[in-house]
Amino acid sequence: MHTHFYRLSELPLRFVKTLEAAKLFLLPSLFLFIANYCNSIALDRIGISLTYTSKCGIPLITVLFTLLLDGVAALPSKATLLSLLPIAIGIGAASWNSPTFEVFGFAAAIISTTSQAALNVISKRVMRKTGIKGAEAQRAMVFVALGIALLMAGTNSVGERLREWKEYGTSIRGSVDEVEEDTDTSDLVQSVSPSHPPLWLTALAIFAYHM
């Protein structure tokens, strides 16, 4: 019992450390968010098989980023580089004439793959520079990515709610003019009421996904 209370007492200090580390991991956190966001779009548009087949290109793109940022000396051995050829061929073969292929969805998958590779390279550089590694670095990146996701979800929810209530008001005014005096308007109000989930539920869903 005392051990649990001791761990709880460490939470404020851990939160402060995470907040300080988050400032150093802004760029990797952005790549983390883009990778997850575009991955969700790709799953919705082209399905699991093609999305995660595209993700096999992460090692190939990671090597390209390493070459651009650190030069030839930082590249792995020739045998390792040759092992990337079957990956590239396999991705092309799986993507060619796929029944679920769609340009927008496949582009989202490639952006997600590229962002994941950039996350791998940039986060390691930041870790070496700051000395922050492991779970502490992961918490910092998730903290920033979660903040971006909540901001986008909140903005989208507010915009959708305003649009729905505008349409709701317009439909009510138009329907009231046509409805007869003895008609119960409660059914009408219920039928045109906004069906968007509450903001708090959206926030909890995003929080659970990232945690």
C-alpha positions in Angstrom: 0.0 0.0 0.0 2.8 2.4 0.9 4.5 1.5 -2.3 1.5 2.6 -4.3 1.2 5.9 -2.5 4.9 6.5 -3.1 4.4 5.9 -6.8 1.4 8.3 -6.9 3.5 11.0 -5.2 6.0 10.7 -8.1 3.3 11.6 -10.7 3.6 15.4 -10.4 7.4 15.2 -10.8 7.1 12.8 -13.7 4.6 15.2 -15.4 7.0 18.1 -15.0 9.8 16.1 -16.5 7.6 15.0 -19.4 6.6 18.6 -20.0 10.2 19.7 -20.1 11.2 16.8 -22.4 8.2 17.5 -24.7 9.8 20.8 -25.7 12.8 18.9 -27.0 10.8 16.3 -28.9 8.4 18.6 -30.8 9.6 17.5 -34.3 9.6 13.7 -33.6 6.2 14.2 -31.9 4.8 15.8 -35.1 6.0 12.9 -37.1 4.4 10.5 -34.6 1.1 12.2 -35.0 1.2 12.4 -38.8 2.2 8.7 -38.9 -0.8 7.7 -36.8 -3.3 10.1 -38.4 -2.4 9.1 -42.0 -2.4 5.4 -41.0 -6.0 5.8 -39.8 -7.0 7.4 -43.1 -5.2 4.6 -45.1 -6.9 1.9 -43.1 -10.3 3.4 -43.8 -9.7 3.9 -47.5 -7.6 0.9 -48.7 -7.9 -1.6 -45.9 -5.5 -3.4 -43.6 -3.6 -5.6 -46.1 -2.4 -2.8 -48.5 -1.8 -0.3 -45.6 0.5 -2.6 -43.7 2.2 -3.9 -46.8 3.1 -0.3 -47.5 4.5 -0.1 -44.0 7.1 -2.6 -44.9 8.8 0.3 -46.7 9.8 1.9 -43.4 13.3 0.3 -43.4 13.9 1.4 -47.0 12.9 5.0 -46.3 14.8 5.0 -43.1 18.0 4.2 -45.0 17.3 7.1 -47.4 16.8 9.5 -44.6 20.0 8.3 -42.9 21.9 8.8 -46.2 20.6 12.4 -46.5 21.2 13.4 -42.9 24.3 11.5 -41.9 26.0 10.6 -45.2 27.3 7.3 -46.6 29.4 6.5 -43.6 26.2 6.0 -41.5 24.7 3.4 -43.8 24.5 -0.3 -42.8 26.5 -3.0 -44.5 26.0 -3.9 -48.2 24.3 -7.2 -47.3 21.7 -5.2 -45.2 21.1 -2.8 -48.1 20.6 -5.6 -50.6 18.0 -7.1 -48.2 15.9 -4.0 -48.9 15.4 -4.9 -52.6 12.9 -7.7 -51.9 11.0 -5.3 -49.6 10.7 -2.7 -52.4 9.7 -5.4 -55.0 7.2 -6.9 -52.6 5.5 -3.6 -51.9 5.3 -2.9 -55.6 3.9 -6.3 -56.4 1.3 -6.1 -53.6 0.2 -2.6 -54.6 -0.1 -3.4 -58.3 -3.7 -3.9 -59.4 -4.9 -4.3 -55.8 -8.7 -4.5 -55.6 -8.7 -2.0 -52.7 -6.3 0.4 -54.3 -7.2 4.1 -54.2 -4.8 7.0 -54.9 -5.8 9.0 -51.8 -5.7 6.1 -49.4 -2.4 4.8 -50.8 -0.9 8.3 -50.6 -2.0 8.4 -46.9 -0.2 5.1 -46.4 3.0 6.3 -48.0 2.9 9.6 -45.9 2.4 7.5 -42.8 5.3 5.2 -43.8 7.5 8.2 -44.5 6.6 9.9 -41.2 7.3 6.7 -39.3 10.8 6.5 -40.9 11.4 10.1 -40.2 10.3 9.5 -36.6 12.8 6.7 -36.3 15.7 8.8 -37.5 14.9 12.1 -35.9 13.9 10.7 -32.5 17.2 8.8 -32.2 19.1 12.0 -33.0 17.2 13.9 -30.4 17.8 11.1 -27.9 21.5 11.2 -28.5 21.6 14.9 -28.1 19.5 15.2 -25.0 20.3 11.9 -23.3 16.6 11.3 -22.8 15.7 7.7 -23.8 13.3 4.9 -23.3 9.9 5.4 -21.6 10.7 9.0 -20.8 11.2 9.9 -24.4 8.1 7.9 -25.4 6.0 9.8 -22.9 7.2 13.1 -24.2 6.4 12.3 -27.8 3.0 10.9 -26.9 2.2 13.9 -24.7 2.7 16.3 -27.7 1.0 14.0 -30.2 -2.0 13.7 -27.9 -2.2 17.5 -27.5 -2.3 17.9 -31.3 -4.9 15.2 -31.6 -7.1 16.7 -28.9 -6.8 20.2 -30.5 -7.8 18.8 -33.9 -10.6 16.8 -32.5 -11.9 19.7 -30.5 -11.8 22.1 -33.4 -13.5 19.6 -35.7 -16.2 18.8 -33.1 -16.9 22.5 -32.5 -17.1 23.1 -36.3 -19.4 20.1 -36.9 -21.6 21.1 -34.0 -22.0 24.6 -35.3 -22.8 23.4 -38.8 -25.3 20.8 -37.5 -27.1 23.3 -35.3 -27.2 25.8 -38.2 -28.8 23.1 -40.4 -31.0 22.1 -37.5 -32.3 25.7 -37.1 -32.9 26.0 -40.8 -34.8 22.7 -41.0 -36.9 23.6 -37.9 -38.0 26.9 -39.3 -38.9 25.4 -42.6 -40.8 22.5 -41.0 -42.7 24.6 -38.5 -44.1 26.6 -41.4 -45.6 23.5 -42.9 -46.6 21.5 -39.9 -50.3 21.7 -38.8 -51.3 23.1 -35.5 -52.3 19.8 -34.0 -49.0 18.0 -34.9 -46.7 17.1 -32.1 -43.4 18.8 -32.9 -41.4 16.7 -30.4 -41.0 13.9 -33.0 -39.8 16.5 -35.5 -37.2 18.0 -33.1 -35.9 14.5 -32.3 -35.6 13.5 -35.9 -33.5 16.5 -36.9 -31.4 16.8 -33.7 -27.6 16.6 -34.2 -26.2 13.0 -33.8 -22.6 14.0 -33.3 -21.0 12.3 -30.3 -20.2 14.6 -27.3 -16.8 16.3 -27.2 -15.8 14.6 -24.0 -16.4 11.2 -25.5 -14.2 12.1 -28.5 -11.4 13.3 -26.2 -11.5 10.1 -24.2 -11.4 7.9 -27.3 -8.3 9.8 -28.6 -6.7 9.6 -25.1 -7.2 5.9 -24.9 -5.8 5.3 -28.4 -2.6 7.2 -27.7 -2.0 5.9 -24.2 
